[in-house]
């Protein structure tokens, strides 16, 4: 298996393992207003509830709790928010139909994740009480009770999902000696997750909460299968990827997959042009064609920053070797090396030195 294919597998493994890990979604902002459900409406209509500003709600935090010293007593769920949520707006939404029953959407899962992201800042008990208060203060019955029930199912799911992760361990570490990823193990793990979902949730909740995750999983598995198929030429592999992408439904997953394909092409063409000794202008033109002028400009800036870091690293390595070859004792040598690092690199860059040195050693060994 050639190095290019291994690099592609490494990228896909990183994506797959990130997906398989215990994760919370990034927060995003919603509208400031809360739309109350009308007492009478058409049975076919749907209402969107719960788009509240955590910032404005915090102004009434002191009066909202019956006992300020008891963190689990809430009126709206937005009182005394932990630091990470202060100044943000609640992510997600609660949708009800005309009969005030809950319509389960991906937005409900985002709402749960918004509050669950503070685990560690707040106890699980406090988070649960906060979520229940938020739902009940923003949602009529029976939708409120339905949402609370799904929330507790979701918490149970995350706890038991963690047990599945521990059972299978790090999939990346179970790659074979040839560097291939154990796809059967990944599918077995995924089936355990599917079984867990079927045990805990109704089908409509599974579709709303996990459809995108499942589509991403299948895409990554398909790409790894292609990357590990030594019977395909690079042209056949690329054609198979494009065929798979063309059959995906229009979705955020497809957009991300297409961006990933462009990224792989960008990496390959960048390496090829650099080996050919292409000028900065030629490199910029290729990147602009693939990802647009603004992105090409940012990549050019990154190139310049990387080159500057590399130049300073080479200077550092030369000086470090001279220090290590000197007659100074070990403590003095280490003090001089530390001073050298502080002179050439900022604090964040110093954390990269060990990994960067290993990367340079790997590149040198590949060239031999």
matplotlib code that plots the C-alpha trace (Angstrom):
import matplotlib.pyplot as plt

x = [0.0, 1.6, 2.2, -0.5, -3.2, -2.0, -2.3, -5.9, -6.7, -5.2, -7.4, -10.5, -9.6, -9.3, -12.8, -14.3, -12.8, -13.9, -17.4, -17.2, -16.1, -18.3, -19.1, -21.2, -22.2, -20.8, -23.1, -24.7, -27.0, -30.7, -33.3, -33.8, -37.6, -39.7, -42.8, -45.5, -47.8, -51.4, -54.2, -56.0, -54.4, -54.8, -53.9, -51.6, -49.6, -46.3, -44.9, -41.3, -40.6, -37.6, -35.4, -34.3, -31.4, -29.3, -27.8, -31.1, -32.5, -29.5, -30.6, -33.5, -31.5, -31.6, -35.3, -36.0, -34.7, -36.6, -33.3, -30.2, -28.0, -29.8, -28.5, -31.1, -34.1, -34.9, -37.8, -36.6, -33.4, -31.3, -30.6, -27.0, -25.6, -22.1, -19.3, -19.2, -22.8, -22.9, -23.5, -24.6, -28.0, -29.7, -29.0, -31.7, -35.4, -38.6, -41.3, -44.9, -47.8, -51.3, -52.4, -49.4, -47.7, -43.9, -42.4, -39.0, -36.2, -32.5, -32.9, -34.1, -30.9, -28.9, -30.9, -29.9, -26.3, -26.2, -26.8, -24.9, -21.8, -21.4, -20.8, -17.8, -18.7, -22.0, -23.1, -25.3, -28.1, -28.0, -27.9, -30.9, -32.9, -31.9, -33.0, -36.3, -37.0, -36.2, -38.4, -41.3, -41.1, -41.1, -43.3, -47.0, -48.2, -48.1, -45.1, -43.1, -43.4, -42.6, -39.4, -38.3, -38.8, -36.7, -34.0, -33.6, -33.5, -30.7, -28.7, -29.0, -27.9, -24.8, -23.9, -24.3, -22.6, -19.5, -19.5, -19.5, -16.6, -14.7, -15.6, -14.1, -11.3, -9.4, -10.1, -7.1, -4.9, -6.4, -5.3, -3.4, 0.3, -0.1, -1.7, -5.2, -8.2, -10.4, -13.7, -15.5, -14.8, -16.0, -19.3, -19.7, -19.3, -21.8, -24.3, -24.1, -24.8, -27.8, -29.1, -28.8, -30.7, -33.5, -33.8, -34.1, -35.8, -38.8, -38.1, -38.9, -36.4, -33.7, -34.2, -34.2, -31.2, -28.9, -29.6, -26.7, -24.3, -25.2, -24.8, -21.4, -20.3, -21.3, -19.4, -16.2, -16.4, -16.9, -13.9, -11.7, -12.7, -11.7, -8.5, -7.6, -8.4, -5.1, -6.7, -7.8, -5.6, -5.6, -7.8, -10.3, -10.3, -11.0, -13.8, -15.4, -15.3, -17.0, -19.6, -20.4, -20.6, -23.0, -25.4, -25.5, -28.7, -28.2, -27.3, -24.7, -22.9, -22.6, -21.3, -18.7, -17.7, -17.2, -15.1, -13.1, -12.6, -11.4, -9.0, -7.5, -7.0, -5.6, -3.0, -2.0, -1.6, 0.2, 2.7, 3.1, 3.7, 6.2, 8.2, 8.2, 9.6, 6.5, 6.5, 4.3, 2.2, 1.6, 0.7, -1.7, -3.4, -4.0, -5.4, -7.6, -9.1, -9.9, -11.0, -11.3, -9.2, -9.9, -8.9, -5.9, -4.7, -5.1, -3.2, -0.4, -0.3, -0.1, 2.7, 4.7, 4.0, 5.1, 8.2, 9.1, 8.6, 10.6, 13.5, 13.5, 13.3, 16.4, 18.2, 17.0, 18.2, 21.7, 22.1, 20.7, 23.2, 26.0, 24.8, 24.5, 28.1, 29.5, 31.3, 28.5, 26.8, 23.3, 21.5, 23.3, 22.7, 18.9, 18.8, 20.5, 18.1, 15.1, 16.4, 16.9, 13.4, 12.1, 14.1, 13.0, 9.4, 6.4, 4.6, 2.2, 5.1, 7.2, 4.5, 4.9, 8.6, 8.7, 6.0, 7.6, 11.0, 9.4, 7.7, 11.1, 12.7, 9.9, 10.2, 14.0, 13.6, 11.1, 13.6, 16.3]
y = [0.0, 3.3, 6.3, 8.4, 5.8, 5.5, 9.2, 9.1, 6.3, 8.4, 11.3, 9.1, 7.3, 10.6, 11.6, 8.2, 8.0, 11.6, 10.5, 7.3, 9.2, 10.7, 14.1, 17.1, 19.4, 22.9, 25.6, 28.1, 31.0, 31.2, 34.0, 36.0, 35.7, 32.9, 32.1, 30.9, 28.1, 29.4, 27.8, 26.8, 26.2, 24.1, 20.4, 20.6, 23.5, 23.3, 25.8, 26.4, 27.0, 27.6, 30.0, 31.9, 34.2, 32.9, 36.4, 38.2, 35.5, 35.8, 39.3, 37.9, 35.0, 36.1, 36.4, 33.3, 30.8, 30.1, 29.3, 30.9, 28.4, 25.4, 25.1, 22.4, 24.7, 26.6, 28.4, 28.7, 26.7, 29.7, 31.1, 31.2, 29.7, 28.3, 30.4, 28.6, 29.4, 32.9, 35.4, 32.7, 31.9, 28.5, 26.2, 24.0, 24.2, 22.5, 21.9, 21.1, 20.4, 21.8, 19.4, 20.4, 17.1, 17.1, 16.9, 15.3, 17.1, 17.3, 20.7, 18.9, 16.9, 20.1, 21.6, 18.7, 18.9, 22.7, 22.0, 18.7, 20.4, 21.9, 18.5, 19.1, 22.7, 21.5, 18.2, 15.9, 16.5, 20.2, 19.8, 17.5, 19.9, 22.8, 21.0, 19.9, 23.5, 24.9, 22.5, 22.9, 26.7, 26.9, 24.1, 23.2, 19.7, 17.0, 18.1, 19.1, 15.6, 14.0, 16.1, 15.4, 11.7, 11.7, 13.8, 11.1, 8.4, 10.4, 10.7, 6.9, 6.5, 8.6, 6.7, 3.3, 4.6, 5.3, 1.7, 0.5, 2.8, 1.3, -2.2, -1.8, 0.5, 2.6, 1.3, 3.0, 1.0, -2.2, -1.7, -4.6, -4.6, -3.7, -0.4, -1.4, -0.5, -3.3, -2.5, -5.6, -4.3, -0.9, -2.3, -4.6, -1.5, 0.4, -2.4, -2.4, 1.3, 0.8, -1.9, 0.4, 3.1, 0.7, -0.3, 3.2, 5.3, 5.4, 5.1, 8.8, 9.9, 7.7, 9.2, 12.8, 12.4, 10.1, 10.0, 12.4, 10.4, 7.2, 8.7, 10.0, 6.7, 4.8, 7.4, 7.1, 3.3, 3.3, 5.7, 3.5, 0.4, 2.1, 3.4, -0.1, -1.9, -2.6, -4.0, -0.5, 2.0, 5.6, 6.6, 3.8, 4.7, 8.4, 7.4, 5.2, 8.0, 10.4, 7.8, 7.3, 11.1, 11.4, 8.9, 10.7, 12.7, 16.5, 17.1, 18.6, 15.3, 15.4, 19.0, 18.0, 14.9, 17.0, 19.5, 16.6, 15.3, 18.8, 18.8, 15.5, 16.7, 20.0, 18.1, 15.8, 18.6, 20.8, 18.1, 17.4, 21.1, 21.6, 18.5, 20.0, 23.3, 25.3, 29.0, 30.6, 32.1, 28.7, 27.2, 30.0, 29.6, 25.9, 26.5, 29.4, 27.1, 24.4, 26.3, 29.9, 33.0, 33.8, 30.3, 30.3, 33.6, 32.0, 29.0, 31.2, 32.9, 29.5, 28.5, 31.5, 30.9, 27.3, 28.2, 30.7, 28.1, 25.6, 28.0, 28.7, 25.0, 24.3, 27.1, 25.6, 22.1, 23.3, 25.4, 22.5, 20.1, 22.5, 22.8, 19.0, 18.7, 21.2, 20.4, 21.9, 19.6, 18.2, 20.8, 23.7, 22.2, 21.9, 25.5, 26.7, 24.7, 26.1, 29.6, 28.9, 27.7, 30.8, 33.0, 31.4, 30.2, 31.5, 29.3, 27.6, 26.9, 25.3, 22.7, 21.7, 21.1, 17.4, 16.4, 18.5, 16.8, 13.4, 14.5, 15.7, 12.4, 10.5, 12.6, 12.0, 8.2, 8.1, 9.9, 7.3]
z = [0.0, -1.1, 1.2, -0.5, 0.2, 3.8, 4.2, 3.0, 5.4, 8.2, 7.4, 7.2, 10.4, 12.2, 11.0, 11.9, 15.4, 16.1, 15.2, 17.3, 20.4, 23.0, 21.6, 22.1, 19.2, 18.8, 20.0, 17.6, 18.1, 17.5, 17.6, 20.8, 21.0, 22.5, 20.6, 23.0, 21.9, 21.3, 23.3, 20.0, 16.6, 13.6, 14.2, 11.1, 12.3, 14.1, 16.6, 17.4, 21.1, 23.3, 21.4, 24.6, 25.2, 28.1, 28.4, 29.0, 31.2, 33.6, 34.6, 36.6, 38.1, 41.7, 41.8, 39.8, 42.4, 45.6, 47.3, 45.7, 47.5, 46.0, 42.4, 41.4, 41.9, 38.8, 37.2, 33.6, 33.7, 32.7, 36.2, 37.4, 34.2, 34.3, 32.8, 29.5, 28.7, 29.9, 27.1, 24.7, 23.3, 23.8, 20.9, 19.6, 19.6, 20.7, 18.0, 18.8, 16.5, 16.6, 19.3, 21.5, 21.0, 20.6, 17.1, 17.5, 15.5, 15.5, 17.2, 20.3, 20.5, 20.0, 22.9, 25.2, 24.1, 24.8, 28.5, 28.7, 27.4, 30.9, 32.6, 34.7, 35.4, 37.0, 38.5, 36.4, 39.0, 38.4, 34.6, 34.7, 36.8, 34.6, 31.4, 32.9, 34.1, 30.7, 28.9, 31.3, 31.3, 27.5, 26.4, 27.0, 28.0, 26.8, 24.7, 27.8, 29.5, 26.1, 25.8, 29.4, 28.8, 25.7, 27.5, 30.1, 27.4, 25.7, 29.0, 29.4, 25.8, 26.3, 29.5, 27.8, 24.7, 26.8, 27.9, 24.3, 23.6, 26.5, 25.3, 21.9, 22.9, 20.4, 16.9, 15.5, 17.8, 16.4, 12.9, 11.4, 11.0, 7.4, 8.5, 7.4, 9.5, 11.0, 9.2, 10.6, 14.2, 13.3, 11.9, 14.9, 17.1, 15.0, 15.3, 19.1, 19.0, 16.7, 19.0, 21.9, 20.1, 19.2, 22.8, 24.1, 21.5, 19.2, 15.5, 14.8, 17.5, 16.1, 12.6, 13.9, 16.3, 14.4, 10.7, 9.9, 12.1, 10.4, 6.9, 7.9, 9.3, 6.1, 4.0, 6.1, 6.0, 2.2, 1.7, 3.9, 2.0, -1.2, 0.2, 1.4, -1.8, -3.4, -6.5, -7.6, -9.4, -8.2, -11.1, -10.4, -6.7, -7.5, -9.9, -7.3, -4.8, -7.2, -8.0, -4.3, -3.7, -6.7, -5.2, -1.8, -1.1, -0.9, 2.7, 5.0, 4.9, 1.2, 1.3, 3.9, 1.8, -1.3, 0.7, 2.0, -1.5, -2.6, 0.4, -0.6, -4.1, -2.8, -0.7, -3.5, -6.1, -3.6, -2.9, -6.7, -7.5, -4.7, -5.9, -9.4, -8.0, -8.8, -8.0, -5.3, -8.1, -9.7, -6.3, -5.6, -9.0, -8.4, -5.0, -6.1, -8.8, -6.2, -3.1, -4.2, -3.9, -0.2, 0.9, -1.4, 0.3, 3.7, 2.6, 1.4, 4.8, 6.4, 4.1, 5.1, 8.8, 8.4, 6.6, 9.2, 12.0, 10.0, 9.6, 13.4, 14.1, 12.0, 13.8, 17.1, 16.3, 15.2, 18.4, 20.6, 19.1, 19.9, 23.5, 23.9, 22.6, 25.0, 28.3, 30.5, 33.0, 32.2, 34.3, 32.6, 29.2, 29.9, 31.2, 28.0, 25.8, 27.7, 27.3, 23.6, 23.2, 24.9, 22.6, 19.4, 20.1, 21.9, 24.5, 22.0, 19.6, 22.3, 22.7, 19.1, 19.2, 20.2, 17.7, 15.0, 15.6, 15.3, 12.0, 10.6, 11.6, 9.8, 6.7, 6.7, 7.0, 4.2, 1.9, 2.5]

ax = plt.figure().add_subplot(projection="3d")
ax.plot(x, y, z, "-o")
ax.set_aspect("equal")
plt.show()
